[in-house]
Amino acid sequence: MKLKVNEATIDIKQEVLRAAQRIRPYIRETPLEYSFHLSQLSGSHVFLKLENLQHTGSFKARGAMNKLLSLTPVQRAKGVVAASTGNHGAAVAFGMNKLAMRGIVFVPENASPTKLEAIRALGAEIQVHGKDSAITESYARRYAEENGQTYVSPYNDPAIIAGQGTIAEEISRQIDHVDAVFVSLGGGGMISGIAGFLKSIDARVRVIGCSPENSPVMIESIKANQIIEMESQPTLSDGTAGGIEPNAITFDLCRRLVDEYVKVSEDEIKAAMLLFMETQHQLIEGAGGVAIAAFLKRQEFFRGKNIVIVICGGNLSMETLRAILY
């Protein structure tokens, strides 16, 4: 599937296949597990793509590894700069550690302490800037340009999109047919890669973008037909919260590839997280809960269908876990 985005043509399927080969030595192929509970509850055949079991506890390791491995030796030597609310930063730190590279991860002031500790544990330098992820990203990109380093975007980069799209490449080998896939939506890198790959195999696959009501920036931007600025409210889904870079390539990709958008409340996210932890006996972070909550909200339209829900991460702080449980 070739798409023209911001004057560039991207063949998502081929880029994803190349990424899958490139990152295979560094990334786990995560399970696609049948959920008896969600299947019985909904009357659908529900499968969970468990990216919470990925290295660093999040799908982000895929895109970060693909980007770092695609750099030239000169670019690697100069180092990289990333901006993150936590998971992307940990993924970039993981990649730098594997490839013996150096770099800085800029984070917003409200970044999760648990996720920051994960970045530090992998040896990356952290600097704090801005109250919103869009502000942090803009500053980090400018810092990289001024210092001759490569900026590793959380989503706004074909290499990142292709890396995240390897989730779909695995799904296509793990199940014969998918009717719909529910994917958490922040900046749009993961859903763009997944949708582009799956629709290149079967254009009938429905792709549903799922966001918290407290930070639905991409959804509202799609409605407005342009990337908008809006203030995000506190949300359990910190991994999908925050603004979107101006001219982000994911905006056009989401407009073309995503079939439906669902917003969920904080109570719905919390209930979905508890349901997953009770039935799967694994941790899930808020962004993963968003996709489950969206499916539960729309389940009546997918009875009898093969459904994949991407559980995008499992990095949950003890403080948040206690708040959910009590």
NUDOTI-385724 format. One record per residue (C-alpha): residue number from 1; residue in three letters; y, z, x. Coordinates in steps of 0.1 Angstrom, whole numbers, plus 5000, padded with zeros to 4 digits. Example, Ala and Ser with C-alpha at 12.3 -4.5 7.8 and 13.67 -1.06 7.14 Angstrom:
residues 2
- i_aa_v_w_u
- 1_ALA_4955_5078_5123
- 2_SER_4989_5071_5137
This chain:
residues 326
- i_aa_v_w_u
- 1_MET_5000_5000_5000
- 2_LYS_5032_4988_5016
- 3_LEU_5065_5002_5004
- 4_LYS_5100_4994_5015
- 5_VAL_5119_5027_5020
- 6_ASN_5155_5029_5035
- 7_GLU_5152_4994_5049
- 8_ALA_5118_5001_5066
- 9_THR_5084_4990_5053
- 10_ILE_5057_5017_5054
- 11_ASP_5020_5009_5049
- 12_ILE_5010_5044_5038
- 13_LYS_4972_5037_5037
- 14_GLN_4971_5023_5072
- 15_GLU_4994_5050_5086
- 16_VAL_4972_5077_5070
- 17_LEU_4940_5062_5085
- 18_ARG_4956_5060_5119
- 19_ALA_4967_5096_5115
- 20_ALA_4932_5108_5105
- 21_GLN_4918_5093_5137
- 22_ARG_4946_5108_5158
- 23_ILE_4945_5143_5146
- 24_ARG_4907_5147_5139
- 25_PRO_4900_5167_5172
- 26_TYR_4927_5192_5162
- 27_ILE_4924_5197_5125
- 28_ARG_4898_5211_5101
- 29_GLU_4883_5190_5074
- 30_THR_4888_5214_5046
- 31_PRO_4864_5219_5017
- 32_LEU_4868_5203_4983
- 33_GLU_4852_5230_4962
- 34_TYR_4842_5228_4925
- 35_SER_4859_5255_4905
- 36_PHE_4835_5267_4878
- 37_HIS_4861_5290_4863
- 38_LEU_4889_5265_4860
- 39_SER_4864_5238_4848
- 40_GLN_4851_5260_4820
- 41_LEU_4885_5272_4811
- 42_SER_4900_5237_4808
- 43_GLY_4871_5215_4798
- 44_SER_4878_5194_4829
- 45_HIS_4859_5190_4862
- 46_VAL_4882_5208_4885
- 47_PHE_4880_5206_4923
- 48_LEU_4901_5227_4948
- 49_LYS_4912_5212_4981
- 50_LEU_4913_5243_5002
- 51_GLU_4941_5238_5027
- 52_ASN_4945_5275_5028
- 53_LEU_4916_5273_5052
- 54_GLN_4934_5249_5075
- 55_HIS_4945_5259_5110
- 56_THR_4977_5281_5106
- 57_GLY_4967_5286_5070
- 58_SER_4985_5256_5056
- 59_PHE_4983_5218_5053
- 60_LYS_5014_5215_5075
- 61_ALA_4992_5215_5107
- 62_ARG_4983_5179_5098
- 63_GLY_5017_5164_5098
- 64_ALA_5029_5184_5128
- 65_MET_5000_5173_5149
- 66_ASN_5003_5137_5139
- 67_LYS_5040_5137_5149
- 68_LEU_5035_5155_5182
- 69_LEU_5006_5133_5192
- 70_SER_5026_5101_5184
- 71_LEU_5054_5111_5209
- 72_THR_5057_5094_5243
- 73_PRO_5051_5114_5275
- 74_VAL_5088_5114_5281
- 75_GLN_5095_5127_5246
- 76_ARG_5069_5154_5250
- 77_ALA_5084_5165_5283
- 78_LYS_5119_5169_5268
- 79_GLY_5105_5191_5240
- 80_VAL_5109_5192_5203
- 81_VAL_5130_5210_5176
- 82_ALA_5118_5219_5141
- 83_ALA_5133_5235_5110
- 84_SER_5111_5256_5087
- 85_THR_5108_5283_5061
- 86_GLY_5076_5293_5080
- 87_ASN_5045_5271_5075
- 88_HIS_5059_5240_5092
- 89_GLY_5072_5261_5120
- 90_ALA_5038_5276_5126
- 91_ALA_5023_5242_5125
- 92_VAL_5047_5228_5151
- 93_ALA_5041_5259_5172
- 94_PHE_5003_5254_5169
- 95_GLY_5007_5218_5180
- 96_MET_5030_5227_5209
- 97_ASN_5004_5253_5220
- 98_LYS_4976_5228_5219
- 99_LEU_4995_5201_5238
- 100_ALA_5013_5225_5262
- 101_MET_5047_5215_5250
- 102_ARG_5079_5235_5245
- 103_GLY_5104_5236_5217
- 104_ILE_5125_5256_5193
- 105_VAL_5119_5264_5156
- 106_PHE_5150_5270_5135
- 107_VAL_5145_5291_5104
- 108_PRO_5168_5301_5075
- 109_GLU_5178_5337_5071
- 110_ASN_5154_5343_5041
- 111_ALA_5123_5331_5059
- 112_SER_5091_5351_5053
- 113_PRO_5086_5378_5081
- 114_THR_5049_5371_5079
- 115_LYS_5054_5334_5086
- 116_LEU_5079_5341_5114
- 117_GLU_5053_5364_5131
- 118_ALA_5028_5336_5130
- 119_ILE_5053_5313_5147
- 120_ARG_5060_5339_5174
- 121_ALA_5023_5346_5179
- 122_LEU_5018_5309_5189
- 123_GLY_5045_5311_5215
- 124_ALA_5074_5292_5200
- 125_GLU_5110_5302_5203
- 126_ILE_5127_5310_5170
- 127_GLN_5164_5308_5162
- 128_VAL_5179_5317_5128
- 129_HIS_5205_5295_5112
- 130_GLY_5217_5291_5075
- 131_LYS_5208_5306_5042
- 132_ASP_5191_5274_5028
- 133_SER_5164_5252_5043
- 134_ALA_5186_5221_5039
- 135_ILE_5213_5237_5060
- 136_THR_5188_5248_5086
- 137_GLU_5173_5213_5087
- 138_SER_5207_5196_5092
- 139_TYR_5216_5219_5120
- 140_ALA_5182_5216_5137
- 141_ARG_5184_5177_5136
- 142_ARG_5219_5178_5151
- 143_TYR_5208_5202_5178
- 144_ALA_5179_5180_5187
- 145_GLU_5202_5149_5190
- 146_GLU_5228_5167_5211
- 147_ASN_5201_5180_5235
- 148_GLY_5180_5148_5238
- 149_GLN_5150_5163_5221
- 150_THR_5128_5150_5192
- 151_TYR_5134_5165_5158
- 152_VAL_5102_5172_5139
- 153_SER_5111_5172_5102
- 154_PRO_5091_5192_5076
- 155_TYR_5088_5160_5054
- 156_ASN_5114_5133_5061
- 157_ASP_5094_5113_5087
- 158_PRO_5067_5086_5082
- 159_ALA_5045_5104_5108
- 160_ILE_5047_5136_5090
- 161_ILE_5040_5119_5056
- 162_ALA_5010_5101_5071
- 163_GLY_4996_5134_5086
- 164_GLN_4998_5152_5053
- 165_GLY_4983_5121_5036
- 166_THR_4950_5128_5056
- 167_ILE_4943_5153_5028
- 168_ALA_4938_5124_5005
- 169_GLU_4917_5105_5031
- 170_GLU_4893_5135_5031
- 171_ILE_4894_5138_4993
- 172_SER_4884_5101_4990
- 173_ARG_4853_5108_5011
- 174_GLN_4844_5141_4994
- 175_ILE_4844_5129_4958
- 176_ASP_4836_5095_4942
- 177_HIS_4864_5094_4916
- 178_VAL_4896_5113_4909
- 179_ASP_4915_5110_4877
- 180_ALA_4945_5132_4886
- 181_VAL_4957_5153_4915
- 182_PHE_4981_5183_4912
- 183_VAL_5003_5187_4943
- 184_SER_5030_5213_4950
- 185_LEU_5064_5196_4956
- 186_GLY_5092_5207_4979
- 187_GLY_5106_5181_5002
- 188_GLY_5079_5156_4991
- 189_GLY_5061_5149_5024
- 190_MET_5026_5160_5012
- 191_ILE_5028_5144_4978
- 192_SER_5041_5111_4992
- 193_GLY_5012_5109_5017
- 194_ILE_4986_5119_4991
- 195_ALA_4999_5096_4964
- 196_GLY_5004_5066_4987
- 197_PHE_4968_5068_5000
- 198_LEU_4950_5076_4967
- 199_LYS_4969_5049_4947
- 200_SER_4961_5023_4974
- 201_ILE_4925_5030_4965
- 202_ASP_4929_5033_4928
- 203_ALA_4962_5027_4911
- 204_ARG_4951_5045_4880
- 205_VAL_4950_5080_4897
- 206_ARG_4977_5102_4882
- 207_VAL_4997_5122_4907
- 208_ILE_5015_5153_4893
- 209_GLY_5043_5170_4913
- 210_CYS_5045_5207_4907
- 211_SER_5076_5229_4915
- 212_PRO_5089_5264_4906
- 213_GLU_5116_5265_4879
- 214_ASN_5136_5285_4904
- 215_SER_5138_5257_4930
- 216_PRO_5130_5223_4914
- 217_VAL_5153_5203_4937
- 218_MET_5132_5171_4940
- 219_ILE_5125_5171_4903
- 220_GLU_5161_5174_4894
- 221_SER_5171_5148_4920
- 222_ILE_5146_5124_4904
- 223_LYS_5162_5130_4870
- 224_ALA_5197_5124_4884
- 225_ASN_5185_5093_4903
- 226_GLN_5200_5107_4935
- 227_ILE_5194_5136_4959
- 228_ILE_5214_5165_4946
- 229_GLU_5225_5199_4959
- 230_MET_5215_5229_4939
- 231_GLU_5212_5266_4946
- 232_SER_5176_5278_4947
- 233_GLN_5168_5311_4931
- 234_PRO_5142_5335_4946
- 235_THR_5107_5323_4941
- 236_LEU_5071_5333_4951
- 237_SER_5068_5297_4962
- 238_ASP_5090_5300_4993
- 239_GLY_5071_5270_5009
- 240_THR_5086_5246_4983
- 241_ALA_5120_5262_4980
- 242_GLY_5153_5248_4993
- 243_GLY_5173_5216_4994
- 244_ILE_5164_5181_5005
- 245_GLU_5180_5161_5033
- 246_PRO_5205_5134_5023
- 247_ASN_5187_5100_5024
- 248_ALA_5153_5116_5027
- 249_ILE_5126_5088_5026
- 250_THR_5105_5110_5004
- 251_PHE_5130_5107_4975
- 252_ASP_5122_5070_4970
- 253_LEU_5085_5076_4976
- 254_CYS_5083_5103_4949
- 255_ARG_5102_5080_4925
- 256_ARG_5077_5053_4930
- 257_LEU_5044_5071_4934
- 258_VAL_5046_5104_4914
- 259_ASP_5036_5099_4877
- 260_GLU_5047_5132_4863
- 261_TYR_5065_5164_4872
- 262_VAL_5058_5200_4860
- 263_LYS_5080_5230_4865
- 264_VAL_5064_5265_4863
- 265_SER_5079_5300_4859
- 266_GLU_5075_5329_4883
- 267_ASP_5052_5346_4858
- 268_GLU_5030_5315_4857
- 269_ILE_5029_5313_4894
- 270_LYS_5019_5349_4897
- 271_ALA_4992_5346_4871
- 272_ALA_4978_5315_4888
- 273_MET_4977_5333_4922
- 274_LEU_4959_5362_4907
- 275_LEU_4934_5340_4890
- 276_PHE_4926_5321_4922
- 277_MET_4922_5353_4942
- 278_GLU_4900_5369_4916
- 279_THR_4877_5338_4912
- 280_GLN_4878_5323_4947
- 281_HIS_4880_5356_4967
- 282_GLN_4906_5340_4990
- 283_LEU_4943_5345_4996
- 284_ILE_4967_5319_4983
- 285_GLU_5005_5317_4988
- 286_GLY_5030_5310_4961
- 287_ALA_5032_5273_4967
- 288_GLY_4995_5269_4962
- 289_GLY_4998_5290_4930
- 290_VAL_5024_5265_4917
- 291_ALA_4998_5236_4916
- 292_ILE_4973_5258_4897
- 293_ALA_4999_5270_4873
- 294_ALA_5010_5234_4866
- 295_PHE_4975_5223_4859
- 296_LEU_4970_5253_4835
- 297_LYS_5002_5243_4817
- 298_ARG_4990_5207_4813
- 299_GLN_4953_5212_4810
- 300_GLU_4949_5199_4774
- 301_PHE_4958_5164_4786
- 302_PHE_4930_5162_4812
- 303_ARG_4899_5173_4793
- 304_GLY_4868_5156_4806
- 305_LYS_4886_5143_4837
- 306_ASN_4880_5148_4874
- 307_ILE_4909_5169_4886
- 308_VAL_4919_5179_4922
- 309_ILE_4943_5207_4928
- 310_VAL_4956_5209_4963
- 311_ILE_4957_5246_4974
- 312_CYS_4983_5239_5001
- 313_GLY_4984_5273_5018
- 314_GLY_4972_5309_5020
- 315_ASN_4999_5326_5041
- 316_LEU_5007_5356_5019
- 317_SER_5025_5387_5032
- 318_MET_5012_5421_5024
- 319_GLU_5045_5429_5007
- 320_THR_5042_5399_4983
- 321_LEU_5005_5407_4977
- 322_ARG_5014_5442_4967
- 323_ALA_5042_5430_4944
- 324_ILE_5017_5406_4927
- 325_LEU_4990_5432_4923
- 326_TYR_5011_5461_4912
